[in-house]
Amino acid sequence: MLNNSFLNQKDLSDSLYITKGAITKAIKKLEYNGIIIRQQSSEDKRHNILRLSQKGKELVPILEGINKEWEEKMGLDKLDDEFFKTFIDLSLKSVELNEYE
């Protein structure tokens, strides 16, 4: 769950529909490269809390710029909010249907 300045590793895995192993591998790389700081949760020792390091915070505007440029090249900036709502709803429905097969 996003909480101002940190993210729970388990919630990240669940919300992105990525295995815990894949998330752990990615987090280790980000931590090794000094982009995030990983700490054990004081509330639940089984979970890790993720925070952006200063280096990670400095990357945010760069990544936002890259994302904006990609969206413009793809034409996503010309699509309305209703399209995105429908797309997200259909994507979530697809994930739900695939979970039960």
Buried (B, 14 or more C-beta within 10 A) or exposed (E): EEEEEBBBBBBBBEEEEBEEEEBBEBBEEBBEEEBBBBEEBEEEEEEBBBEBBEEBEEBEEEEEEEEEEEEEEEEEEEEEEEEEEEEEEEEEEEEEEEEEE
